[in-house]
Amino acid sequence: KSFENLLKKVTIMPSSNSSVSINALLKKTEHYDKDERYMATSDLCEVIKRYSSSGAVQYHQQQSSYESCGKVDAATERRICTAVLSLLKDKSNDVQAVAVKTLGVLLTTVQEEQVLEIADSLTDQVLDSSKSELRDVYAIGLRTLCKTVPAPMGDRVSQRLVARLLEGMSSIDENICLACLDILTDLLSRFGATAASLTRQHEPILNKSLQQLNSASHLIRKRAGNAIGCLSGVLSDTLLVRMVESLLSQIERGADTRALIRTMCTVAGVVGHRLGKTQIDRILPIFLSFCKPDDAFTGDDEDDRMMDDDDNQEAMSRQNEVRESCFNGFESFVLKSHVELVEPHLDNIVQGALAYMSYDPNYSYGNDEEDEIDEEDEDDYEDEFEDDDDDEDDDDSWKVRRAAIRALTAVVESQKHNPSLLWNKVYKVRLGKSTTVATALVGRFKEREENCRVDVIDCFTKLLSVTVSASASGVVSFAPSSKDDHEMDISEGGFVAVIDFRTKYASALVKACEKLLSGRKGGDKSKSSSLSLLSTLCRAPGGVGGETEI
């Protein structure tokens, strides 16, 4: 019987009674019982969905078929809009949530004038300083409008919203400013390049967003950076150059580097391909200055330079946030900028990435990173991955390691046509140590943090995969050479770089993968990546090694 009642609730009445059905639902949205209001709003949402699919659609239970019926008249349409906006103020969170969902459907159905009225009403509520309790709900409603409103209405909706959002960004109320920045970001993402009324406001939006990067509020600075990143994708070349110049000037003056560098990295990810040599030659050295290899401390360093007090720990956390952003920026520039523009800085990027791939000041591995693990130490190797629970909650160095590894993966992608230097070129890292990229990656298979370890394995797998492809084209060779492959001249067309893979790498890789796959606890992602590496290893000339490895 309960199921039959539910069917009655969700079934739309025949065409002749459609307005009666809607009127009954609208009346129930004012019911004193929140459950009744919730069900009525949910049913109203379903009605609107059917109307939006083909003007208006109804379901005949007896015939099990859909038929078209007439559209909702203007007066009823207005009543629905008023009711849904009223439900956004409901005391029940569940009713508010279903009202937001209904609003998203409603905006695709009603006439443009109704959409504009809804936009005005929601904006009034967001900017009203006395509506702090419900501001998040109204902001979600307005963001829903920006994402779902039909594209042809984008210009008029943008015209209604942009000036008022800029006004809200100047509010002394932090929550109003944050809401306006979020809504503006969504608006730019949807209509930033197509709505004429919005493109005319690019310069005022840029000025206001740059201004907010100097706000005392960390959240406002972060949201302003997101808005600038979204805006950068639709800016003219002139405004883009001006924006980058402004950001770089502030960084060079020593302003709040976290927000500025994070913003610059976001911009690089969106429009790195549009930046010229002059700009890249200024940006990358600034990023590199925050990622000096000598500062990539590890728990195995003899010189104990750890920061113990809270103030220094907070300073280290801020430094780590900047470093993470810088390596994210390197990844974006290497992948999206023209190769010839980044090439002069590539060695420094690789050097920094190799150093910070091992940056772990709170943990000691107890052995050199390039040493092989003895078979009798297998249990210790497995248990090593279980130490994360003992780490301090505020240890965020793993984020820097992960970003460094991903920057290195981007370098591998950029060198896929001739990856020989990643196997043969020796880079000075720190504390007098030198290594190749391939050797350093194998040494980091012991990484204690699962996400970083997976990225290390995947990076080496990618390096091996692109090298196999390069071998097929004759650029490199896996065959052993009588000469030291480090000394070979690979810059001239007559020489082929030789990689003694079977002797130097195959055995160590198989042992490392074997230990990861035999781990008793956790590490499922690492096991999956290890299997992928072994699969790629089988494609390499010489395969996984000798009989023992097989």
C-alpha positions as CSV (number, residue, x, y, z in Angstrom):
1,K,0.0,0.0,0.0
2,S,2.9,2.4,0.8
3,F,4.4,1.6,-2.6
4,E,1.1,2.4,-4.3
5,N,0.9,5.7,-2.5
6,L,4.4,6.5,-3.6
7,L,3.5,5.8,-7.2
8,K,0.6,8.2,-6.9
9,K,2.9,10.9,-5.7
10,V,5.4,10.6,-8.5
11,T,2.9,10.1,-11.3
12,I,2.0,13.2,-13.3
13,M,-1.7,13.6,-14.0
14,P,-3.1,13.6,-17.5
15,S,-2.9,16.7,-19.7
16,S,-6.3,18.1,-18.7
17,N,-5.3,18.0,-15.0
18,S,-1.7,19.1,-15.3
19,S,-2.3,22.6,-13.9
20,V,-4.4,21.1,-11.1
21,S,-1.5,18.7,-10.3
22,I,1.0,21.6,-10.2
23,N,-1.3,23.7,-8.1
24,A,-1.7,20.9,-5.6
25,L,2.1,20.4,-5.4
26,L,2.6,24.2,-4.9
27,K,0.1,24.2,-2.1
28,K,1.9,21.3,-0.4
29,T,5.2,23.1,-0.5
30,E,3.7,25.4,2.2
31,H,2.7,22.4,4.4
32,Y,3.7,22.6,8.1
33,D,5.3,19.1,7.9
34,K,8.8,19.3,6.4
35,D,8.5,15.8,5.0
36,E,5.4,16.9,3.0
37,R,7.3,20.0,1.8
38,Y,10.2,17.8,0.8
39,M,8.0,15.3,-1.1
40,A,6.0,18.1,-2.8
41,T,9.2,19.8,-3.9
42,S,10.7,16.6,-5.2
43,D,7.5,15.8,-7.1
44,L,7.5,19.3,-8.5
45,C,11.0,18.8,-9.7
46,E,10.0,15.6,-11.6
47,V,7.0,17.5,-13.2
48,I,9.4,20.3,-14.4
49,K,11.8,17.7,-15.8
50,R,9.0,16.2,-17.9
51,Y,7.9,19.6,-19.1
52,S,11.5,20.5,-20.0
53,S,12.1,17.4,-22.0
54,S,9.4,18.1,-24.7
55,G,7.7,21.3,-23.7
56,A,5.6,19.3,-21.2
57,V,5.4,15.5,-20.9
58,Q,3.2,13.2,-19.0
59,Y,3.1,9.6,-18.2
60,H,0.0,7.5,-18.6
61,Q,0.2,4.5,-16.2
62,Q,-2.4,2.4,-18.0
63,Q,-0.8,2.8,-21.5
64,S,2.8,2.8,-20.3
65,S,3.6,5.5,-22.8
66,Y,4.7,9.1,-22.9
67,E,2.6,11.8,-24.6
68,S,3.1,15.5,-25.1
69,C,0.9,18.0,-23.4
70,G,0.6,21.7,-23.3
71,K,3.1,24.1,-21.8
72,V,2.7,25.7,-18.3
73,D,1.1,29.2,-18.6
74,A,3.1,32.3,-17.6
75,A,1.2,32.8,-14.3
76,T,1.8,29.2,-13.2
77,E,5.4,29.5,-14.2
78,R,5.8,32.6,-12.1
79,R,4.2,30.9,-9.1
80,I,6.6,28.0,-9.5
81,C,9.6,30.3,-9.5
82,T,8.4,32.2,-6.4
83,A,7.7,28.9,-4.6
84,V,11.2,27.5,-5.3
85,L,12.9,30.7,-4.2
86,S,10.9,30.6,-1.0
87,L,11.9,27.0,-0.4
88,L,15.6,28.1,-0.4
89,K,14.8,29.8,2.9
90,D,13.2,26.7,4.4
91,K,14.3,25.7,7.9
92,S,15.0,22.1,6.8
93,N,18.4,21.5,5.1
94,D,16.9,18.6,3.2
95,V,14.2,20.9,1.7
96,Q,16.8,23.5,0.8
97,A,18.8,20.9,-1.0
98,V,15.9,19.6,-3.1
99,A,14.9,23.2,-3.8
100,V,18.4,23.9,-5.2
101,K,18.1,20.7,-7.4
102,T,14.6,21.9,-8.6
103,L,16.0,25.3,-9.3
104,G,18.6,23.8,-11.7
105,V,15.9,22.1,-13.6
106,L,13.6,25.1,-13.5
107,L,16.2,27.4,-15.1
108,T,16.3,25.3,-18.2
109,T,12.5,25.5,-18.6
110,V,11.3,29.0,-17.8
111,Q,11.4,32.1,-20.0
112,E,14.4,34.5,-20.0
113,E,12.6,37.2,-18.0
114,Q,11.9,34.7,-15.2
115,V,15.6,33.6,-15.2
116,L,16.7,37.2,-14.9
117,E,14.3,37.7,-12.0
118,I,15.7,34.7,-10.3
119,A,19.2,35.9,-10.8
120,D,18.3,39.3,-9.3
121,S,16.6,37.8,-6.3
122,L,19.4,35.4,-5.5
123,T,22.0,38.2,-5.9
124,D,20.1,40.4,-3.5
125,Q,20.1,37.6,-0.9
126,V,23.9,36.9,-1.4
127,L,24.8,40.6,-1.0
128,D,22.4,41.2,2.0
129,S,24.7,41.3,5.1
130,S,21.7,40.3,7.3
131,K,21.3,37.0,5.5
132,S,24.5,35.3,6.7
133,E,22.8,32.1,7.8
134,L,21.4,31.3,4.4
135,R,24.0,33.0,2.2
136,D,25.7,29.7,1.3
137,V,22.3,28.3,0.1
138,Y,21.7,31.4,-2.1
139,A,25.3,31.3,-3.4
140,I,24.8,27.6,-4.4
141,G,21.6,28.6,-6.1
142,L,23.4,31.4,-8.0
143,R,26.2,29.1,-9.0
144,T,23.7,26.5,-10.2
145,L,22.1,29.3,-12.3
146,C,25.5,30.1,-13.9
147,K,26.1,26.4,-14.7
148,T,22.7,25.4,-16.0
149,V,21.1,28.5,-17.6
150,P,20.7,28.0,-21.4
151,A,23.7,29.3,-23.4
152,P,21.6,31.9,-25.4
153,M,20.7,33.6,-22.1
154,G,24.4,33.9,-21.0
155,D,24.9,37.5,-22.2
156,R,21.9,39.0,-20.4
157,V,22.5,36.9,-17.3
158,S,26.2,38.1,-17.3
159,Q,25.1,41.7,-17.8
160,R,22.8,41.4,-14.7
161,L,25.4,39.7,-12.5
162,V,28.9,41.0,-13.2
163,A,28.6,44.6,-11.9
164,R,26.9,43.4,-8.7
165,L,29.5,40.7,-8.1
166,L,32.3,43.2,-8.5
167,E,30.4,45.3,-5.9
168,G,30.3,42.3,-3.6
169,M,34.0,41.6,-4.0
170,S,34.6,45.0,-2.3
171,S,32.4,44.2,0.7
172,I,34.0,44.3,4.2
173,D,32.1,41.1,4.9
174,E,34.6,38.3,4.1
175,N,31.8,35.7,3.4
176,I,30.1,38.0,0.9
177,C,33.4,38.5,-0.9
178,L,34.1,34.8,-1.0
179,A,30.7,34.0,-2.3
180,C,31.0,36.6,-5.1
181,L,34.5,35.3,-6.1
182,D,33.1,31.7,-6.4
183,I,30.1,32.8,-8.4
184,L,32.2,35.0,-10.7
185,T,34.6,32.1,-11.3
186,D,31.7,29.9,-12.4
187,L,30.4,32.7,-14.6
188,L,33.8,33.2,-16.3
189,S,34.2,29.5,-16.8
190,R,30.8,29.3,-18.6
191,F,30.5,32.6,-20.5
192,G,33.9,34.3,-20.1
193,A,34.7,34.0,-23.8
194,T,31.2,34.1,-25.4
195,A,29.1,36.7,-23.5
196,A,29.9,40.2,-24.9
197,S,28.7,41.9,-21.7
198,L,31.2,39.9,-19.8
199,T,34.2,40.2,-22.1
200,R,33.8,44.0,-21.9
201,Q,34.3,43.7,-18.1
202,H,37.5,41.6,-18.3
203,E,39.7,44.6,-17.3
204,P,37.6,45.6,-14.2
205,I,37.4,42.0,-13.1
206,L,41.2,41.6,-13.5
207,N,41.9,44.8,-11.5
208,K,39.6,43.8,-8.7
209,S,40.9,40.2,-8.5
210,L,44.5,41.4,-8.4
211,Q,43.6,43.8,-5.7
212,Q,42.1,40.9,-3.7
213,L,45.4,39.0,-3.8
214,N,46.6,41.5,-1.2
215,S,43.7,40.8,1.1
216,A,44.4,40.0,4.7
217,S,42.3,36.9,4.4
218,H,44.1,33.8,3.2
219,L,40.8,32.4,1.8
220,I,40.1,35.5,-0.2
221,R,43.6,35.5,-1.7
222,K,43.1,31.8,-2.6
223,R,39.7,32.3,-4.2
224,A,41.0,35.4,-6.0
225,G,43.8,33.3,-7.5
226,N,41.3,30.8,-8.7
227,A,39.3,33.6,-10.4
228,I,42.4,35.0,-12.1
229,G,43.3,31.5,-13.3
230,C,39.9,31.1,-14.9
231,L,40.0,34.6,-16.3
232,S,43.4,34.1,-17.8
233,G,42.0,31.6,-20.3
234,V,39.8,34.2,-21.9
235,L,41.9,37.4,-21.6
236,S,43.3,39.2,-24.6
237,D,47.0,39.0,-25.1
238,T,47.5,42.6,-23.9
239,L,45.6,42.0,-20.6
240,L,47.4,38.6,-20.2
241,V,50.8,40.2,-20.5
242,R,49.8,43.0,-18.0
243,M,48.4,40.4,-15.6
244,V,51.6,38.3,-15.6
245,E,53.8,41.4,-15.3
246,S,51.8,42.5,-12.2
247,L,52.1,39.1,-10.6
248,L,55.8,38.9,-11.2
249,S,56.4,42.4,-10.0
250,Q,54.7,41.6,-6.7
251,I,56.6,38.4,-6.3
252,E,59.9,40.2,-6.9
253,R,59.0,42.8,-4.3
254,G,58.6,40.1,-1.7
255,A,54.8,40.3,-1.3
256,D,52.8,37.2,-0.1
257,T,54.6,34.6,-2.2
258,R,52.2,31.8,-1.5
259,A,49.1,33.4,-3.0
260,L,51.0,34.9,-5.9
261,I,53.0,31.8,-6.9
262,R,49.9,29.6,-6.5
263,T,48.1,32.0,-8.8
264,M,51.0,32.1,-11.3
265,C,51.0,28.3,-11.4
266,T,47.3,28.2,-12.0
267,V,47.8,30.7,-14.9
268,A,50.6,28.5,-16.3
269,G,48.3,25.5,-16.2
270,V,45.7,27.4,-18.2
271,V,47.7,29.5,-20.7
272,G,51.3,28.4,-20.4
273,H,51.3,27.9,-24.2
274,R,50.5,31.6,-24.7
275,L,53.4,32.9,-22.6
276,G,56.5,34.1,-24.5
277,K,60.2,33.6,-23.9
278,T,60.7,36.8,-22.0
279,Q,58.0,35.9,-19.5
280,I,59.1,32.3,-19.1
281,D,62.7,33.4,-18.6
282,R,61.5,35.5,-15.7
283,I,59.0,33.1,-14.1
284,L,61.1,29.9,-14.0
285,P,64.1,31.3,-12.2
286,I,61.8,32.8,-9.6
287,F,60.2,29.3,-9.1
288,L,63.6,27.7,-8.9
289,S,64.8,30.1,-6.2
290,F,62.2,28.6,-3.9
291,C,63.3,25.0,-4.7
292,K,67.0,25.0,-4.0
293,P,68.3,21.4,-3.9
294,D,70.4,22.1,-0.8
295,D,67.2,22.8,1.2
296,A,65.7,19.4,0.4
297,F,66.5,17.9,3.8
298,T,66.0,14.3,4.7
299,G,66.0,12.4,8.0
300,D,69.3,10.8,7.0
301,D,71.2,14.1,6.9
302,E,74.0,14.2,9.4
303,D,73.4,17.9,9.9
304,D,70.2,18.1,12.0
305,R,68.5,21.3,10.9
306,M,65.0,20.3,11.9
307,M,62.6,22.9,13.1
308,D,61.0,22.0,16.4
309,D,59.0,24.9,17.7
310,D,55.6,25.7,16.5
311,D,56.5,29.0,14.8
312,N,59.3,27.3,12.7
313,Q,57.0,24.4,11.9
314,E,54.5,26.9,10.6
315,A,57.2,28.6,8.5
316,M,58.2,25.2,7.1
317,S,54.6,24.5,6.2
318,R,54.4,27.8,4.3
319,Q,57.6,27.0,2.5
320,N,56.3,23.6,1.6
321,E,53.1,25.1,0.2
322,V,55.2,27.4,-2.0
323,R,57.4,24.5,-3.2
324,E,54.5,22.4,-4.1
325,S,53.0,25.2,-6.1
326,C,56.4,25.8,-7.9
327,F,56.7,22.1,-8.9
328,N,53.1,22.2,-10.1
329,G,54.1,25.2,-12.2
330,F,57.1,23.3,-13.6
331,E,54.8,20.5,-14.6
332,S,52.5,22.9,-16.4
333,F,55.2,24.8,-18.2
334,V,57.0,21.6,-19.4
335,L,53.8,20.0,-20.7
336,K,52.1,23.1,-22.2
337,S,54.8,25.6,-23.2
338,H,56.8,25.3,-26.4
339,V,59.8,23.0,-25.8
340,E,62.4,25.4,-27.0
341,L,61.2,28.0,-24.4
342,V,61.6,25.7,-21.5
343,E,64.7,23.8,-22.7
344,P,67.3,26.2,-21.2
345,H,65.8,25.7,-17.8
346,L,65.2,21.9,-18.0
347,D,68.4,20.8,-16.3
348,N,67.7,23.0,-13.3
349,I,64.1,21.7,-13.1
350,V,65.3,18.1,-13.2
351,Q,68.0,18.8,-10.6
352,G,65.4,20.4,-8.2
353,A,62.9,17.6,-8.9
354,L,65.5,14.9,-8.1
355,A,66.4,16.6,-4.8
356,Y,62.8,17.2,-3.6
357,M,61.7,13.7,-4.7
358,S,63.6,12.6,-1.6
359,Y,62.6,15.5,0.6
360,D,61.5,13.9,3.9
361,P,62.9,15.8,6.9
362,N,60.9,13.8,9.5
363,Y,61.9,10.3,8.5
364,S,65.1,8.3,8.2
365,Y,65.3,5.4,5.8
366,G,68.5,4.2,7.4
367,N,70.3,3.5,4.2
368,D,71.5,5.3,1.1
369,E,68.9,5.9,-1.5
370,E,70.7,4.0,-4.2
371,D,71.6,1.0,-2.1
372,E,69.9,-2.3,-2.9
373,I,67.9,-4.0,-0.2
374,D,69.2,-7.3,1.0
375,E,66.8,-10.3,0.8
376,E,67.1,-11.0,4.5
377,D,65.7,-7.5,5.2
378,E,62.5,-8.2,3.3
379,D,60.3,-8.0,6.5
380,D,61.8,-4.6,7.4
381,Y,61.1,-3.5,3.8
382,E,57.5,-4.5,4.1
383,D,57.0,-3.0,7.5
384,E,58.6,0.3,6.3
385,F,55.4,1.2,4.5
386,E,53.3,0.9,7.7
387,D,55.1,3.8,9.4
388,D,52.8,6.5,8.1
389,D,50.5,6.1,11.1
390,D,53.3,7.2,13.3
391,D,54.0,10.4,11.4
392,E,52.9,13.7,12.7
393,D,49.7,15.0,11.3
394,D,51.3,18.3,10.2
395,D,54.0,16.6,8.1
396,D,53.1,17.8,4.6
397,S,56.5,17.2,3.0
398,W,54.9,14.3,1.0
399,K,53.0,16.9,-1.0
400,V,56.3,18.4,-2.1
401,R,57.7,15.0,-3.0
402,R,54.5,14.2,-5.0
403,A,54.7,17.5,-6.9
404,A,58.4,16.9,-7.7
405,I,57.8,13.4,-9.0
406,R,55.0,14.7,-11.2
407,A,57.2,17.4,-12.6
408,L,59.8,14.7,-13.4
409,T,57.0,12.7,-15.1
410,A,56.3,15.8,-17.2
411,V,60.0,16.0,-18.2
412,V,59.8,12.3,-19.3
413,E,56.8,13.1,-21.5
414,S,58.6,16.1,-23.0
415,Q,61.7,13.9,-23.8
416,K,59.8,10.9,-25.2
417,H,61.3,11.1,-28.6
418,N,64.8,10.8,-27.3
419,P,64.9,9.9,-23.5
420,S,68.6,8.9,-23.5
421,L,69.7,11.8,-21.3
422,L,67.3,10.6,-18.6
423,W,69.2,7.3,-18.5
424,N,72.8,8.6,-19.0
425,K,73.2,12.2,-17.9
426,V,74.5,12.6,-14.4
427,Y,72.9,15.4,-12.3
428,K,74.4,16.9,-9.2
429,V,71.7,16.7,-6.6
430,R,72.8,17.8,-3.1
431,L,75.5,17.1,-0.5
432,G,77.9,16.1,-3.2
433,K,75.7,13.3,-4.5
434,S,75.1,12.7,-8.2
435,T,72.7,10.5,-10.0
436,T,70.9,9.8,-13.2
437,V,67.1,10.2,-13.4
438,A,66.5,6.5,-14.0
439,T,68.8,5.5,-11.1
440,A,67.1,8.0,-8.7
441,L,63.7,6.7,-9.6
442,V,64.6,3.1,-8.8
443,G,66.1,4.2,-5.5
444,R,62.8,5.8,-4.5
445,F,60.7,2.6,-4.9
446,K,61.1,2.5,-1.1
447,E,59.1,5.7,-0.6
448,R,57.0,5.4,2.5
449,E,53.9,7.3,1.4
450,E,51.6,5.3,-0.9
451,N,50.6,8.1,-3.3
452,C,54.2,9.2,-3.8
453,R,55.4,5.6,-4.2
454,V,52.8,5.0,-6.9
455,D,53.8,8.1,-8.8
456,V,57.5,7.0,-8.6
457,I,56.7,3.6,-10.1
458,D,54.4,5.1,-12.7
459,C,57.1,7.7,-13.7
460,F,59.7,4.9,-14.2
461,T,57.1,2.9,-16.1
462,K,56.5,5.8,-18.4
463,L,60.3,6.4,-18.9
464,L,60.7,2.7,-19.8
465,S,57.7,2.7,-22.1
466,V,58.9,5.8,-24.1
467,T,62.4,4.3,-24.2
468,V,61.1,1.1,-25.7
469,S,59.4,3.2,-28.4
470,A,62.5,5.2,-29.0
471,S,64.5,1.9,-29.3
472,A,62.1,0.7,-32.0
473,S,62.9,3.9,-34.0
474,G,66.6,3.5,-33.6
475,V,67.2,6.5,-31.3
476,V,68.5,4.5,-28.4
477,S,69.7,0.9,-27.9
478,F,69.2,-1.5,-25.0
479,A,72.2,-3.6,-26.2
480,P,75.2,-3.6,-23.9
481,S,78.1,-1.6,-25.1
482,S,81.9,-2.1,-24.8
483,K,82.2,1.6,-24.1
484,D,80.8,3.3,-21.0
485,D,77.4,4.6,-22.1
486,H,77.9,7.7,-20.0
487,E,80.8,8.8,-22.2
488,M,79.1,8.3,-25.5
489,D,78.5,11.3,-27.7
490,I,74.8,11.3,-28.3
491,S,74.5,14.8,-29.7
492,E,75.6,13.8,-33.2
493,G,73.4,11.9,-35.6
494,G,75.9,9.1,-36.2
495,F,75.8,7.9,-32.5
496,V,73.1,5.9,-30.8
497,A,72.8,6.1,-27.0
498,V,73.3,2.7,-25.4
499,I,71.6,1.7,-22.2
500,D,72.9,-1.4,-20.4
501,F,69.4,-2.0,-19.0
502,R,69.7,-5.7,-18.2
503,T,72.8,-5.4,-16.1
504,K,72.0,-2.1,-14.3
505,Y,68.3,-2.1,-13.9
506,A,66.4,-5.3,-14.6
507,S,67.4,-7.3,-11.6
508,A,66.8,-4.4,-9.2
509,L,63.4,-3.6,-10.6
510,V,62.3,-7.2,-10.4
511,K,63.4,-7.4,-6.8
512,A,61.7,-4.2,-5.8
513,C,58.4,-5.2,-7.5
514,E,58.6,-8.6,-5.9
515,K,58.8,-7.1,-2.5
516,L,56.0,-4.7,-3.2
517,L,53.8,-7.5,-4.5
518,S,54.5,-9.7,-1.5
519,G,53.6,-7.1,1.1
520,R,51.2,-8.4,3.7
521,K,49.3,-5.2,4.4
522,G,48.0,-2.4,2.2
523,G,49.8,-1.1,-0.8
524,D,47.2,-2.1,-3.3
525,K,47.9,0.8,-5.6
526,S,51.6,0.1,-5.4
527,K,50.9,-3.6,-6.3
528,S,48.9,-2.5,-9.3
529,S,51.6,-0.1,-10.5
530,S,54.2,-2.8,-10.0
531,L,52.3,-5.2,-12.2
532,S,52.1,-2.5,-14.9
533,L,55.8,-1.9,-14.6
534,L,56.6,-5.6,-15.0
535,S,54.3,-5.8,-18.0
536,T,56.2,-2.9,-19.6
537,L,59.5,-4.5,-18.6
538,C,58.6,-7.6,-20.6
539,R,58.5,-5.4,-23.7
540,A,62.0,-4.2,-23.3
541,P,64.8,-5.9,-25.2
542,G,66.3,-8.3,-22.7
543,G,63.1,-8.4,-20.8
544,V,63.0,-8.9,-17.0
545,G,66.5,-10.3,-16.8
546,G,67.9,-13.8,-16.4
547,E,66.4,-17.1,-15.2
548,T,66.4,-16.0,-11.6
549,E,64.3,-12.8,-12.3
550,I,61.9,-14.8,-14.4
